[in-house]
Amino acid sequence: MKKQFSNGVFGYDKKQVNHCLEELTQDYEEELSKKKDRLMELLEENHQLKQKVKEQKDQIAAFTEKEKYISSTLIEAEQRSQAIIEQGRMKSMAEMAEMKEEKRKWKDKFREVRRELIELEKNLEDMMQRFHDEINYYTAKEVSESILTKEGTAEEEKENEEREKVIA
């Protein structure tokens, strides 16, 4: 903070200097108060952390005791699990053989159904081709009959015109 003072009779103006000193003192006391508050917060936090450390040490001791119990229980459980695993392995091998046989049956069934579908598709294609051929046949027949009918009608009209000319 840079402050300029005006000059008085015997140096700087005393009121300005005193006012500046009061401001500095007030700022210093505010900062000191903030530092004290922060120090109190840190002391409280330190106390809480020490309390947590003590609680965690107690928990570690309790966990160590539980760990010993769990270790012995795990050894016993592992021995039992080995026996169960062996039983499961034997059972799964039997089921696996059964499943392979079932899979083979399903594959055979799938092949049979697929063969039938291919045969059905071929029959449908043949039927569609016959249907298409019949449609083409009847369409051609109808067109040719239509053309013949038109030609016959045109010839009859010419004959009628010639008769009318002869009569006239």
NORUR-V322510 format. One line per field, one symbol per residue. phi: phi as a letter, one per 20 degrees, with the letter a starting at -180 (. if undefined). psi: psi as a letter, one per 20 degrees, with the letter a starting at -180 (. if undefined). Layout:
# NORUR-V322510
phi = ???
psi = ???
This chain:
# NORUR-V322510
phi = .dcddeedfdofffffffffffffffffffffffffffffffffffffffffffffffffffffffffffffffffffffffffffffffffffffffffffffffffffffffffffffffffffffffffffffffffffffffffffffffffffffffffffff
psi = ppppqqpagkbqphgggggghggggggghggggghgghggghgggggghhghggghgggggghgghggghghhhgghggghgggggghggghgghggghgghggghgggggghgghggggggggggghggggggggghggggghhgghggggghghhgghghghhgh.
